[in-house]
């Protein structure tokens, strides 16, 4: 009943059986939420419905969740955008890029912002998001992995920013984290050649925190989640805020921010 009521509100139940919408399965187990792209027959290709489902999950994420794991069902994380979206017919019930662009005109930018909302929330300070990536992570799939704080990848991973080869730009919030992780020159190389980045290179240039054998991916993610949950929650949130703001601050400004956060922690612990 609680799950049904949550669905009626456009949200999700805090615990219990997984809910599924837009090819996305979502479940919560205590402090851990798991998002599974669940279209293995399409290599978890993404559509408008996928992005809407991701945004709704972010809007209704239970407060107790500390870690969000994002993964794909089957041998691929996500092969990117469902190619039917590039055809005149589009995806049944969802249309296509051409139909949306014609019907919405200048408002199509709003449609893009709505899609981006499904990716942006994964960076919130109050959670740590972990992408468990195996097989193809192409285009929108690559950007979903980049939206997460950490990426643990299988040794068969294939990252590729395909959009420029299709006449598009990466627009699902992936360009900034890519540059921050690998640097401008390497990001240009990866995007403008639309080449594949394999596991060894991903580890070497900072796209992946660790690379494991495919059969060990789930265990590696569970171990990382346990490590993340072993720290004090409030301290973890404050520390992530500091780290996220570090690049935009001077050393002096960062020092002040550290002092503010630490004073709040000391007061909370001993005041």
C-alpha contacts under 8 A as a table, 3 or more apart, distances in Angstrom:
res1	aa1	res2	aa2	distance
1	X	4	X	5.04
1	X	5	X	6.16
2	X	5	X	5.13
2	X	6	X	6.17
2	X	13	X	6.26
3	X	6	X	5.03
3	X	7	X	6.18
3	X	12	X	6.40
3	X	13	X	4.56
3	X	14	X	7.98
3	X	16	X	7.81
4	X	7	X	5.07
4	X	8	X	6.25
4	X	13	X	7.85
5	X	8	X	5.02
5	X	9	X	6.39
5	X	13	X	7.95
6	X	9	X	5.12
6	X	10	X	6.45
6	X	11	X	4.95
6	X	12	X	4.81
6	X	13	X	5.32
7	X	10	X	5.02
7	X	11	X	5.21
7	X	12	X	5.61
7	X	13	X	7.47
8	X	11	X	7.24
10	X	56	X	7.24
11	X	56	X	6.66
11	X	57	X	6.97
11	X	59	X	7.76
11	X	60	X	5.35
12	X	19	X	7.21
12	X	57	X	7.35
12	X	60	X	6.61
12	X	61	X	7.72
13	X	16	X	7.17
14	X	28	X	6.12
14	X	62	X	5.80
15	X	27	X	6.90
15	X	28	X	5.05
15	X	29	X	5.92
15	X	30	X	7.14
16	X	27	X	7.23
16	X	28	X	7.04
16	X	29	X	7.53
17	X	27	X	6.68
18	X	25	X	6.34
18	X	26	X	5.39
18	X	27	X	4.43
18	X	28	X	7.59
19	X	25	X	5.61
19	X	26	X	5.32
19	X	27	X	6.46
20	X	23	X	6.63
20	X	24	X	5.45
20	X	25	X	4.21
20	X	26	X	6.21
21	X	24	X	5.32
21	X	25	X	6.56
21	X	49	X	7.90
21	X	50	X	7.87
21	X	53	X	6.17
22	X	49	X	4.68
22	X	50	X	4.90
22	X	52	X	7.53
22	X	53	X	5.77
23	X	37	X	6.16
23	X	38	X	5.16
23	X	39	X	5.73
23	X	44	X	7.91
23	X	49	X	7.55
23	X	50	X	6.16
24	X	35	X	6.85
24	X	36	X	5.69
24	X	37	X	4.70
24	X	38	X	5.39
24	X	39	X	7.86
24	X	50	X	6.43
24	X	53	X	6.68
24	X	54	X	7.57
25	X	35	X	5.78
25	X	36	X	4.97
25	X	37	X	6.35
25	X	38	X	6.24
26	X	33	X	7.29
26	X	34	X	5.78
26	X	35	X	4.73
26	X	36	X	6.40
26	X	57	X	7.76
27	X	33	X	5.75
27	X	34	X	5.42
27	X	35	X	6.82
28	X	31	X	7.38
28	X	32	X	5.83
28	X	33	X	4.31
28	X	34	X	6.35
28	X	65	X	7.76
29	X	32	X	5.27
29	X	33	X	6.23
30	X	33	X	7.78
30	X	64	X	6.97
30	X	65	X	6.82
31	X	64	X	5.45
31	X	65	X	4.10
31	X	66	X	5.22
31	X	67	X	6.50
32	X	65	X	5.49
32	X	66	X	6.20
32	X	67	X	5.03
32	X	68	X	5.94
32	X	69	X	7.53
33	X	65	X	6.33
33	X	66	X	7.97
33	X	67	X	6.31
33	X	68	X	4.73
33	X	69	X	6.24
34	X	68	X	5.71
34	X	69	X	4.74
34	X	70	X	6.01
34	X	71	X	7.74
35	X	68	X	7.30
35	X	69	X	6.09
35	X	70	X	4.79
35	X	71	X	6.33
36	X	70	X	5.98
36	X	71	X	4.98
36	X	72	X	5.18
36	X	73	X	6.34
37	X	40	X	7.92
37	X	44	X	5.70
37	X	70	X	7.90
37	X	71	X	6.36
37	X	72	X	4.60
37	X	73	X	5.99
37	X	77	X	7.53
37	X	78	X	7.54
38	X	44	X	6.11
38	X	72	X	6.39
38	X	73	X	5.26
39	X	42	X	5.49
39	X	43	X	6.24
39	X	44	X	4.40
39	X	45	X	6.98
39	X	73	X	6.97
40	X	43	X	4.61
40	X	44	X	5.17
40	X	72	X	7.67
40	X	73	X	5.61
40	X	74	X	5.30
40	X	75	X	7.61
40	X	76	X	7.45
41	X	44	X	7.23
42	X	45	X	5.55
42	X	79	X	7.92
42	X	82	X	7.73
43	X	74	X	7.45
43	X	75	X	7.53
43	X	76	X	5.58
43	X	77	X	7.28
43	X	78	X	5.74
43	X	79	X	5.55
43	X	136	X	7.93
44	X	72	X	6.59
44	X	73	X	7.28
44	X	76	X	7.02
44	X	77	X	6.67
44	X	78	X	4.66
44	X	79	X	6.23
44	X	80	X	7.59
45	X	78	X	5.52
45	X	79	X	5.22
45	X	80	X	5.07
45	X	81	X	5.22
45	X	82	X	4.75
45	X	141	X	7.85
46	X	49	X	7.75
46	X	50	X	5.54
46	X	51	X	7.40
46	X	78	X	7.42
46	X	79	X	7.93
46	X	80	X	5.89
46	X	81	X	4.66
46	X	82	X	5.35
46	X	140	X	7.19
46	X	141	X	7.86
47	X	50	X	5.10
47	X	51	X	6.64
47	X	81	X	6.19
47	X	82	X	5.94
47	X	85	X	7.38
47	X	91	X	7.82
48	X	51	X	5.34
48	X	52	X	6.25
48	X	94	X	6.84
48	X	115	X	7.18
49	X	52	X	5.04
49	X	53	X	6.06
49	X	94	X	7.42
50	X	53	X	5.18
50	X	54	X	6.27
51	X	54	X	5.08
51	X	55	X	6.21
51	X	114	X	7.79
51	X	115	X	5.06
51	X	116	X	7.59
51	X	117	X	7.88
51	X	118	X	5.41
52	X	55	X	5.14
52	X	56	X	6.23
52	X	114	X	7.38
52	X	115	X	6.51
52	X	118	X	6.63
53	X	56	X	5.13
53	X	57	X	6.26
53	X	118	X	7.41
54	X	57	X	5.17
54	X	58	X	6.41
54	X	117	X	7.93
54	X	118	X	4.47
54	X	119	X	7.24
55	X	58	X	5.14
55	X	59	X	6.26
55	X	114	X	7.72
55	X	115	X	7.44
55	X	117	X	5.45
55	X	118	X	3.71
55	X	119	X	7.31
55	X	121	X	7.82
56	X	59	X	5.01
56	X	60	X	6.26
56	X	118	X	7.44
57	X	60	X	5.32
57	X	61	X	5.70
57	X	118	X	7.95
58	X	61	X	5.29
58	X	118	X	6.85
58	X	121	X	5.87
58	X	122	X	7.54
61	X	65	X	7.25
62	X	65	X	5.85
65	X	68	X	7.36
65	X	127	X	7.01
66	X	126	X	6.66
66	X	127	X	4.65
66	X	128	X	6.37
66	X	229	X	7.39
66	X	233	X	7.65
67	X	127	X	5.41
67	X	128	X	4.88
67	X	129	X	5.75
67	X	130	X	7.42
67	X	225	X	6.87
67	X	228	X	7.64
67	X	229	X	7.66
68	X	122	X	7.88
68	X	127	X	6.95
68	X	128	X	6.27
68	X	129	X	4.63
68	X	130	X	6.16
69	X	129	X	5.84
69	X	130	X	4.81
69	X	131	X	5.88
69	X	132	X	7.02
70	X	129	X	7.35
70	X	130	X	6.14
70	X	131	X	4.77
70	X	132	X	6.11
70	X	145	X	7.98
71	X	77	X	6.06
71	X	131	X	6.03
71	X	132	X	5.04
71	X	133	X	6.33
72	X	75	X	7.79
72	X	76	X	6.22
72	X	77	X	4.25
72	X	78	X	6.49
72	X	132	X	7.81
72	X	133	X	7.43
72	X	134	X	7.89
73	X	76	X	7.04
73	X	77	X	7.03
74	X	77	X	7.69
75	X	134	X	6.52
75	X	135	X	5.76
75	X	136	X	7.95
76	X	79	X	6.88
76	X	133	X	7.66
76	X	134	X	5.52
76	X	135	X	4.32
76	X	136	X	4.86
76	X	137	X	7.06
77	X	132	X	7.77
77	X	133	X	5.40
77	X	134	X	5.44
77	X	135	X	6.07
77	X	136	X	5.72
77	X	137	X	5.54
77	X	141	X	6.76
78	X	136	X	5.82
78	X	137	X	5.03
78	X	138	X	6.42
78	X	140	X	7.54
78	X	141	X	4.58
78	X	142	X	7.70
79	X	82	X	7.97
79	X	136	X	5.39
79	X	137	X	5.60
79	X	138	X	4.89
79	X	139	X	7.22
79	X	140	X	7.66
79	X	141	X	5.97
80	X	137	X	6.89
80	X	138	X	4.86
80	X	139	X	4.80
80	X	140	X	4.46
80	X	141	X	4.75
80	X	142	X	7.47
81	X	85	X	7.42
81	X	139	X	7.06
81	X	140	X	6.00
81	X	141	X	7.86
82	X	85	X	5.86
83	X	86	X	5.58
83	X	87	X	7.36
84	X	87	X	5.24
84	X	89	X	7.36
84	X	90	X	4.94
84	X	91	X	5.69
84	X	96	X	7.27
85	X	88	X	7.80
85	X	89	X	7.82
85	X	90	X	4.53
85	X	91	X	5.90
85	X	95	X	7.02
85	X	96	X	4.36
85	X	97	X	5.73
86	X	90	X	6.56
86	X	96	X	6.13
86	X	97	X	6.04
86	X	98	X	7.19
87	X	90	X	5.24
87	X	96	X	6.55
87	X	97	X	7.97
87	X	98	X	7.76
88	X	96	X	6.41
88	X	98	X	6.62
88	X	99	X	7.17
89	X	92	X	7.70
89	X	95	X	6.66
89	X	96	X	6.62
90	X	94	X	6.97
90	X	95	X	4.59
90	X	96	X	4.05
90	X	97	X	7.54
91	X	94	X	5.28
91	X	95	X	5.33
91	X	96	X	6.37
92	X	95	X	6.39
95	X	99	X	6.23
95	X	100	X	6.93
96	X	99	X	5.26
96	X	100	X	6.09
97	X	100	X	5.14
97	X	101	X	5.94
98	X	101	X	5.12
98	X	102	X	6.14
99	X	102	X	5.20
99	X	103	X	6.07
100	X	103	X	5.21
100	X	104	X	5.73
100	X	105	X	7.81
100	X	108	X	7.05
101	X	104	X	5.36
101	X	105	X	5.32
101	X	106	X	7.99
101	X	108	X	5.89
102	X	105	X	5.54
104	X	107	X	5.07
104	X	108	X	5.31
105	X	108	X	5.69
106	X	109	X	6.35
107	X	110	X	5.27
107	X	111	X	6.90
108	X	111	X	4.92
108	X	112	X	6.44
109	X	112	X	5.02
109	X	113	X	6.30
110	X	113	X	4.97
110	X	114	X	6.20
111	X	114	X	5.09
111	X	115	X	6.36
112	X	115	X	5.05
112	X	116	X	6.19
112	X	171	X	7.63
112	X	172	X	7.95
113	X	116	X	4.94
113	X	117	X	6.29
114	X	117	X	5.21
114	X	118	X	7.29
115	X	118	X	5.70
115	X	119	X	7.55
115	X	172	X	7.11
116	X	119	X	5.31
116	X	120	X	6.18
116	X	171	X	7.61
116	X	172	X	5.17
116	X	173	X	6.39
117	X	120	X	5.20
117	X	121	X	6.62
118	X	121	X	6.59
118	X	122	X	7.98
119	X	122	X	5.91
119	X	144	X	6.50
119	X	147	X	5.82
119	X	172	X	6.89
119	X	173	X	6.90
120	X	123	X	6.06
120	X	124	X	7.88
120	X	147	X	6.82
120	X	173	X	7.06
121	X	124	X	5.55
122	X	127	X	7.55
122	X	128	X	7.62
122	X	129	X	5.94
122	X	147	X	6.21
122	X	148	X	5.84
122	X	149	X	7.67
123	X	127	X	7.41
123	X	128	X	7.34
123	X	129	X	7.13
123	X	147	X	6.81
123	X	148	X	6.54
123	X	149	X	6.61
124	X	127	X	5.86
124	X	128	X	7.66
125	X	128	X	7.30
125	X	237	X	5.29
125	X	238	X	7.46
125	X	240	X	5.57
125	X	241	X	5.60
126	X	236	X	7.91
126	X	237	X	5.04
127	X	237	X	7.27
128	X	148	X	7.77
128	X	149	X	6.20
128	X	150	X	7.92
128	X	228	X	7.92
129	X	148	X	4.90
129	X	149	X	5.16
129	X	150	X	6.43
130	X	148	X	5.61
130	X	149	X	6.02
130	X	150	X	4.78
130	X	151	X	5.78
130	X	152	X	7.28
130	X	221	X	7.82
131	X	145	X	5.50
131	X	148	X	5.94
131	X	149	X	7.85
131	X	150	X	6.17
131	X	151	X	4.74
131	X	152	X	6.20
131	X	153	X	7.91
132	X	151	X	6.21
132	X	152	X	5.20
132	X	153	X	5.87
132	X	154	X	7.95
132	X	217	X	7.09
132	X	218	X	7.67
132	X	221	X	6.75
133	X	137	X	7.21
133	X	145	X	7.36
133	X	151	X	6.98
133	X	152	X	6.27
133	X	153	X	4.63
133	X	154	X	6.24
133	X	157	X	6.69
134	X	137	X	7.53
134	X	153	X	5.83
134	X	154	X	4.91
134	X	155	X	7.49
134	X	156	X	6.22
134	X	157	X	4.90
134	X	158	X	7.77
134	X	214	X	7.03
135	X	154	X	7.35
135	X	156	X	5.33
135	X	157	X	4.28
135	X	158	X	5.69
136	X	141	X	7.74
136	X	157	X	5.96
136	X	158	X	4.88
136	X	159	X	6.45
137	X	140	X	7.71
137	X	141	X	4.55
137	X	142	X	4.64
137	X	145	X	7.58
137	X	157	X	7.11
137	X	158	X	5.84
137	X	159	X	4.88
137	X	160	X	6.52
138	X	141	X	4.87
138	X	142	X	4.95
138	X	143	X	7.96
138	X	158	X	7.37
138	X	159	X	5.64
138	X	160	X	4.68
138	X	161	X	5.89
138	X	162	X	6.39
139	X	142	X	5.13
139	X	143	X	6.28
139	X	160	X	6.09
139	X	161	X	4.57
139	X	162	X	4.98
139	X	163	X	6.01
139	X	170	X	7.20
140	X	143	X	4.94
140	X	144	X	6.09
140	X	161	X	7.97
140	X	170	X	7.74
140	X	172	X	6.73
141	X	144	X	5.09
141	X	145	X	6.39
142	X	145	X	5.20
142	X	146	X	6.23
142	X	159	X	5.94
142	X	160	X	6.52
142	X	161	X	6.60
142	X	174	X	7.71
143	X	146	X	4.81
143	X	147	X	6.09
143	X	170	X	7.81
143	X	172	X	6.17
143	X	173	X	6.74
143	X	174	X	4.59
144	X	147	X	5.01
144	X	148	X	6.89
144	X	172	X	7.68
144	X	174	X	7.50
145	X	148	X	5.53
145	X	151	X	6.65
146	X	149	X	7.47
146	X	151	X	7.79
146	X	174	X	5.81
146	X	177	X	6.26
146	X	178	X	6.87
147	X	173	X	6.99
147	X	174	X	6.58
147	X	177	X	7.41
148	X	151	X	6.97
150	X	208	X	7.29
150	X	209	X	6.46
151	X	207	X	7.12
151	X	208	X	5.04
151	X	209	X	5.70
151	X	210	X	7.35
152	X	208	X	5.90
152	X	209	X	5.74
152	X	210	X	5.19
152	X	211	X	6.19
152	X	212	X	7.78
152	X	217	X	7.50
152	X	220	X	7.62
152	X	221	X	6.87
153	X	157	X	6.41
153	X	199	X	7.25
153	X	208	X	6.51
153	X	209	X	7.95
153	X	210	X	6.38
153	X	211	X	4.99
153	X	212	X	6.41
153	X	217	X	6.98
154	X	157	X	5.62
154	X	199	X	7.25
154	X	211	X	5.55
154	X	212	X	5.03
154	X	213	X	5.44
154	X	214	X	4.74
154	X	216	X	7.89
154	X	217	X	6.01
155	X	198	X	7.87
155	X	199	X	5.35
155	X	200	X	7.73
155	X	211	X	5.89
155	X	212	X	5.74
155	X	213	X	5.37
155	X	214	X	6.14
156	X	198	X	7.25
156	X	199	X	6.58
156	X	213	X	7.97
156	X	214	X	6.99
157	X	198	X	5.85
157	X	199	X	5.59
158	X	196	X	5.90
158	X	197	X	5.72
158	X	198	X	5.08
158	X	199	X	7.07
159	X	196	X	5.52
159	X	197	X	4.93
159	X	198	X	6.49
160	X	190	X	7.38
160	X	191	X	7.76
160	X	194	X	5.98
160	X	195	X	5.89
160	X	196	X	4.76
160	X	197	X	6.25
161	X	164	X	7.52
161	X	170	X	7.36
161	X	190	X	6.79
161	X	191	X	5.31
161	X	194	X	5.33
161	X	195	X	7.36
161	X	196	X	7.93
162	X	165	X	5.56
162	X	166	X	6.74
162	X	191	X	7.22
162	X	194	X	5.05
162	X	195	X	7.83
163	X	166	X	5.13
163	X	167	X	6.45
163	X	168	X	4.82
163	X	169	X	5.30
163	X	170	X	5.77
163	X	191	X	7.88
163	X	194	X	7.56
164	X	167	X	5.02
164	X	168	X	4.95
164	X	169	X	5.49
164	X	170	X	7.55
164	X	191	X	6.84
164	X	192	X	6.32
164	X	194	X	6.86
165	X	168	X	7.26
165	X	192	X	7.82
165	X	193	X	7.82
165	X	194	X	6.30
170	X	173	X	7.46
170	X	174	X	6.53
170	X	175	X	6.65
171	X	174	X	6.83
171	X	175	X	7.60
173	X	176	X	6.82
173	X	177	X	7.81
174	X	177	X	5.81
174	X	178	X	6.13
175	X	178	X	5.19
175	X	179	X	6.29
176	X	179	X	5.32
176	X	180	X	6.19
177	X	180	X	4.91
177	X	181	X	5.93
178	X	181	X	5.19
178	X	182	X	6.08
178	X	183	X	7.43
178	X	187	X	6.20
178	X	207	X	7.90
179	X	182	X	5.47
179	X	183	X	4.67
179	X	184	X	5.13
179	X	186	X	7.79
179	X	187	X	5.56
180	X	183	X	5.76
180	X	184	X	7.82
181	X	205	X	7.63
181	X	206	X	5.84
181	X	207	X	6.39
182	X	186	X	5.92
182	X	187	X	6.31
182	X	205	X	5.71
182	X	206	X	6.12
182	X	207	X	7.09
183	X	186	X	5.66
183	X	187	X	6.11
184	X	187	X	5.08
184	X	188	X	6.12
185	X	188	X	5.17
185	X	189	X	6.25
186	X	189	X	4.95
186	X	190	X	6.13
187	X	190	X	5.13
187	X	191	X	6.06
188	X	191	X	5.29
188	X	192	X	5.67
189	X	192	X	5.58
189	X	193	X	5.90
190	X	193	X	5.77
190	X	194	X	5.85
190	X	195	X	6.01
190	X	196	X	7.73
190	X	197	X	7.71
191	X	194	X	5.08
191	X	195	X	7.46
197	X	201	X	6.22
197	X	202	X	6.24
198	X	201	X	5.65
198	X	202	X	6.06
199	X	202	X	4.96
199	X	203	X	6.17
199	X	208	X	7.93
199	X	211	X	6.67
200	X	203	X	5.34
200	X	204	X	6.26
200	X	211	X	7.84
201	X	204	X	4.89
201	X	205	X	6.07
202	X	205	X	5.53
202	X	206	X	6.07
202	X	207	X	4.79
202	X	208	X	5.50
203	X	206	X	5.39
203	X	207	X	5.95
203	X	208	X	4.84
203	X	209	X	6.63
203	X	210	X	6.57
203	X	211	X	6.85
204	X	207	X	7.77
206	X	209	X	6.90
208	X	211	X	6.93
212	X	216	X	6.10
212	X	217	X	6.08
212	X	220	X	7.50
213	X	216	X	5.30
213	X	217	X	6.56
214	X	217	X	5.45
215	X	218	X	7.42
216	X	219	X	5.42
216	X	220	X	6.12
217	X	220	X	5.11
217	X	221	X	6.22
218	X	221	X	5.19
218	X	222	X	6.22
219	X	222	X	5.05
219	X	223	X	6.17
220	X	223	X	5.12
220	X	224	X	6.26
221	X	224	X	5.09
221	X	225	X	6.11
222	X	225	X	5.10
222	X	226	X	6.20
223	X	226	X	5.16
223	X	227	X	6.34
224	X	227	X	5.06
224	X	228	X	6.23
225	X	228	X	5.05
225	X	229	X	6.19
226	X	229	X	5.15
226	X	230	X	6.24
227	X	230	X	5.18
227	X	231	X	7.45
228	X	231	X	6.22
229	X	232	X	7.68
229	X	233	X	7.60
231	X	235	X	7.60
231	X	236	X	6.70
232	X	235	X	5.35
232	X	236	X	6.05
233	X	236	X	5.08
233	X	237	X	6.30
234	X	237	X	5.17
234	X	238	X	6.24
234	X	265	X	7.99
235	X	238	X	5.14
235	X	239	X	5.99
235	X	265	X	7.14
236	X	239	X	5.10
236	X	240	X	6.10
237	X	240	X	5.23
237	X	241	X	6.29
238	X	241	X	5.13
238	X	242	X	6.37
238	X	261	X	6.38
239	X	242	X	5.04
239	X	243	X	6.22
240	X	243	X	5.05
240	X	244	X	6.00
241	X	244	X	5.22
241	X	245	X	6.27
242	X	245	X	5.32
242	X	246	X	6.07
242	X	254	X	7.60
242	X	257	X	7.02
242	X	258	X	6.87
243	X	246	X	5.17
243	X	247	X	7.92
244	X	247	X	7.18
245	X	248	X	5.74
245	X	249	X	6.55
245	X	254	X	7.87
246	X	249	X	5.36
246	X	250	X	7.73
246	X	254	X	6.16
247	X	250	X	7.84
249	X	252	X	7.81
249	X	253	X	5.51
249	X	254	X	5.73
250	X	253	X	5.05
250	X	254	X	6.07
251	X	254	X	5.06
251	X	255	X	6.09
252	X	255	X	5.05
252	X	256	X	6.38
253	X	256	X	5.13
253	X	257	X	6.26
254	X	257	X	4.94
254	X	258	X	6.12
255	X	258	X	5.07
255	X	259	X	6.28
256	X	259	X	5.07
256	X	260	X	6.31
257	X	260	X	5.13
257	X	261	X	6.26
258	X	261	X	5.23
258	X	262	X	5.99
259	X	262	X	5.11
259	X	263	X	5.96
260	X	263	X	5.29
260	X	264	X	6.37
261	X	264	X	5.22
261	X	265	X	6.31
262	X	265	X	4.94
262	X	266	X	6.07
263	X	266	X	5.18
263	X	267	X	6.08
264	X	267	X	5.16
264	X	268	X	6.12
265	X	268	X	5.04
265	X	269	X	6.11
266	X	269	X	5.13
266	X	270	X	5.75
266	X	271	X	6.91
267	X	270	X	5.40
267	X	271	X	4.30
268	X	271	X	5.81
